[in-house]
Amino acid sequence: GDHTKISVNTRNVFIECTGTDITKAKIVLDIIVTMFSEYCEKPFSVEAAEVVYPNGKTHIYPELAYRKEKVKPELINKKIGISETPSSLAKLLTRMCLKSHVTGNGNNIEIEIPPTRADIIHACDIVEDAAIAYGYNNIQMTIPKTYTIANQLPLSKLTELLRLDLAAAGFTEALNFALCSQEDIADKLGVDISATKAVRIANPKTAEFQVARTTLLPGLLKTIAANRKMPLPLKLFEISDIVVKDPNTDVGARNYRHFCAVYYNKSPGFEIIHGLLDRVMQLLEVPPNEENGYTIKATEGSAFFPGRCAEIFAKGQSIGKLGVLHPDVITKFELTMPCSALEINIEPFV
């Protein structure tokens, strides 16, 4: 209340800072204390306080720790693309509240980092400050010494071309979240979660975002469930990445570009989805034969109706499945009409 208000007559101010992260709390305390110290009777002087922790340990705050860093002038000049002398660079850094001077025959610049500059973590932060002081607009524009021509990734180019033709075939593109719930990719499709190789989020904020999707199908079915009032038939497709665990990669997971299409109507419309597969293969210039083309063979899938599922083979490997979805799957996604779906991996065709 009034007892703790600061007025023009206040002479002693006690600054206290509480936080869940000790490093951040120290930074906030240092910055607030240094700001107030400017207006002290003796400028830039503060009185420290001893903090006693519950475990009995004590510590004097604020720390107001200064530290010194050494950076080579050549590094600063090279990274920014200028050719300034070491003494000139030291002046630029001093202008940015980083007191600097040249040491050892001009080989190094020693920079004193005050407690107010908690943002200086690495040498690149010092280089950035030198560039700001020099002025980005004053840096001479030069043509890079390396000769490169930018190009679209072949997979992205194929994806874009397919999107256009699938839209021309009468299907509407959907764009769903890359994260979904465990239920969506496992229970609702009749698969055990351990068999999906799904990448889990360590601390999911909601039940809707627990794992990275391993198939595009649940996203499209949820989109249809949200648009049930729209006139039938609903014809949707999506070309996006799915994520699966892969111990052979440095990050432990791998992305695959999948294409998924769904047809939702009063009749299953398997022939429409099959026709769409034939159209996609025609666009990819893959003939319908076993030698160097694609074939479909009857198979069973937990998400598909028994006897209404086929596996697609191309380029000597299985690339996906198509078929009529199982009534249990349709019910779990809160749908009421039959539905046929197709999902393939398009990466082998790049």
N, C-alpha and C positions, 0 to 999 in steps of 0.2 A: 504493500500500500504506500501511503505517504512517507513512511519511515525510510523506504529504500529508493525514493525518487531522487534523481540527480537534478540539482538546481544550480543557479549561478553562484550560490554560496557554498556549494559542496567543495570540500578540500581533500578528502580522502575517499578513494574509490577502490573497493575490493572486487576484483574480476575473478569469476569462478566459471569453469567450463566442464560440462559433463558430456560423455559420449560413449558409444558402444565400441569405438575403435580408438585405442590409446594414441596411435600415430596421428590420426585426424584431429583428435582433441588437442594434442600438443601444438599442431599447426594453427588451429583456430585461436588458441590461447596466445601463441607467439604474435600472431598478426594483430589481434585486438589490443594486446599490451603495448606493442610498438606504436600503434596508432594513438593510444591515449598518452604514451610517454612524451609525445611531441608537445603536449600542453602542460607538462609538469612544471613545478616551480624551478627545478633544475632540469632543463629539457633533456629528454632521452635517458632519464634515470628512473628505475622502478625498484620496488621493494619485493624481494622474493618471499615465497611462503613455503612452509614445509608441509607436505601431504603425508598423512599416516594411513597406510592401507589396512584392510581388515586382517591381513596375515602378519601385521606388525612391522612390515617394511616401511621405510620412509624415503621420500624423494623431494628434492627442492625444485619448485617450479616458479616462474617459467624458465625453461632451459636457455632460450635465446642463443642457440648454438650456431656459430659461424663455422664454415668449412672451406677448404681451399681445393681447387681443381687446376690441373695443368692441361692446356690444349695447345697443339702445334698450330702456328699461323698458317702453314701450308694446307692443313686440313680445313680450316675455316674458309680460306680462299678457294680451295678446290670444290667444296660442297656448295658454296654460294655462286661461284663462277665469276669471282672478281680477283684483282691483284693489288691488294693493299699491303702497306708495310706493317710489321708487327706492332709498332708504336701507334699507328693509325687505328688498327683493330682494337688495341687496348683502350684507346679513347672512345671508340664506338661502344664497347662493352661497359665502360664506366658510365656513359650516358644512360645505359639501361639499368642503373643501380647495381651493377656488378663491378666493384672496384677491381681494376686490373692493372698489371704492370708486366713489362717484358723481362724475362730472366734468361740467363745463360746464352750470351752472344745472339740474342734474338731467336733462339731455337724454340722457346716456349713462351706462352703467356700464362701467368699465374692469376687466377681469378678467385676473389674472395666472395663467397656466396652468403649473403646475410640471411637471418631467420625469416625475413619477409618474403623471400623467394623460394617457397617450398616447391614451386613448379619446376625448378632446375634439378632434374634427376640424373640426366645423362649429358655427355659432351654435345650431343645433337641439339639439346635445348639451348646451350651456349651459342652454337652456330646459328640457330634460329634467331636469337636475340641480336647477334651481330648483323644478320641480314635485315632485321626490322630497323635497326639503327641506321644502317647504310641506306635503306629505302629500296623496296622491291622495284619501284619504277626506275631507279637509277642503275639497276643491273643491266648490262649490255646484252641484248638478245643475240644469240649465236646459233648457227645450224649445228645440230649434234654431229659428232665425229663418226658415229655408227650409222650405217645406211640400212634402214629397216622399212618394210612396207607392212602396214597394219592389215590384218585379214580377219574375217569372221571365222570363228571356230567351225570346222566342218559339221560337228554335231548340232550346233546352234542354227547353222544355215539349213540343214536338213529339217530340223524341227519347224522352222519358220515356213519352209516350202510346204511341208505336210499340213500345217495349220490352215493355210489358205485353201488347199484342195479338199480338206475334210469339211470346212465351212461351206465350200461349193457343193459338197455332196449332201447338204441339208442338215448337217449336225451343228449344234451350238456349242461353242467352247466354254468350259468352266475353269475357274482357277481357285483351287482349294488350299487350305493350310497344309504345310508340310508336317505339322505335328497333329497327332490325334490321340484318342484314348486307347488303352490296351484292348478294351472290349471290341472296338471297331475293327481292328485287324486280326483279332483272334476269336473270341467267343461268338460274335455275330456271324463270322464266316465259317464257324465250325472247326477252327484250327487251334491247337494248343499254343500258348504264347511262347513257349521255349522253342517251338519248331519254326517260328517266324524270323529268327535272327534279328529281332528288332533292337534298335538303339534306344535305351531308356534315358529319360531326363532325370538327373539326380534329385532335383528339388522342384517338382512340377507345381505350378501355382494353382492350376485347376485340373479337374478330372478329364477335361477335354484335351489337354496337352500333356500327355504322359510319355508318349513314345514318338519317334520319327516314323512316318508311314512306310510300310514295306510293300504296299500295293495302292494303286490309285482308286480302286473300285469303291471302298467305303465312302470316300469323299464325294464321288458322283452320286451314290445312292442317297447320301444325306442331302445333297443339293436337290435331288428329285423330291425327297420327302418335304423339303421346305417350299417346293413349287407344285404341290399336288393339285392346286386349284387351276393351274394353267391348262389350256386345251391340249388334249392328247392328239398324236403321240408326242412324247418327250424324247428327243434324240440329243444326247450330250456326249461330248468327248473332252479329254484332257491329255496334254503331252507335258509331263513334268518329271522331276527326279523323285526316285524313291531311295531310301537309305537302308543298307543292311550291314551287319557286323562283318568285318573282314580282318582277321588277325595279321594278315600279310602286309597291310598298309601301315604307314607311320601313325595315322590317327585312329586306327582300329575299326574303321568303317569305310564303306565305299558307296558312291552314288551311281545309280543306273537311270538312264532316260527311258521312261515307259510311255506307251500310248495306250489309253483306255477309252472305250466307247460303250455307251449303254443305250438300249432301246426299251422304252416303257410304254406299253399300250394294252388294249383289251386282249390282244393275242400276243404270244411271246415274241414273234417276229425274228426267229432265228435266222431266216433266210436274208433278212435285211442286214444283220450283223455279219453274216457270212459274206454277203455281197460287198460290205464295206471293207472286209479283209482283202477280198479279191481286188478291189479298187486300190487299196494301199499298196499291195504287191505289184500291181500294174504300174503305179507311179514310181515304185522303187526299181522297176524293170527286173522283177524276179518272176520267172515263168512258173506255171503250176506243174512241176515235175520233180521226181525224186533226185535226179542226178545233180543239177545245179540250180534247182528252184526251191519251191516250198510245197509241203504236203501237210494234210491234217489227218490225225489218227484218233480213233475213239479212245477215250480214257475216262477216268473217274476223278472228280474233285469235290471236296467237302462243301464248297459253296454252290455247286451245280446240281441240277436235277439228274438222278441216275439215268444213264443212257442218252443224255442230252448234252454231253460235254466232249470236246475234242481238243487235242494238244496240237500245237502248230510247230512244225519243224522247218528250219531254213538254215542255210550256211553250215550244215552238218551239226546243228544243235537245236534243242528245244527253246523256242523264243517266247512261248506263252500259251494261253488257253482261250477258247471261246465256247459259249454254250448258253443254255437257259438256266437262270438262277433257281436255286432250291426254294420252295415255298417258305421254309423256316427262316432263310436269310432275308427274304422279302418282308416277312412279318416282323423280324427283329429290327429292321430299318423303318418300321411303321408305314410300309407301303401295302397297297391292296390289289394291285394289278400284276400280271406276269411281266417278267423282265428278262432280256437276254443281254449278255455282256461279252466284251472282247478285251483282252489285255496282252500286249506284247512288248518286248524289249526292242527298241529300235537301234541300239548301239551297233549290233553286228552289220548294219547296212551302210554305215558311214564309210 
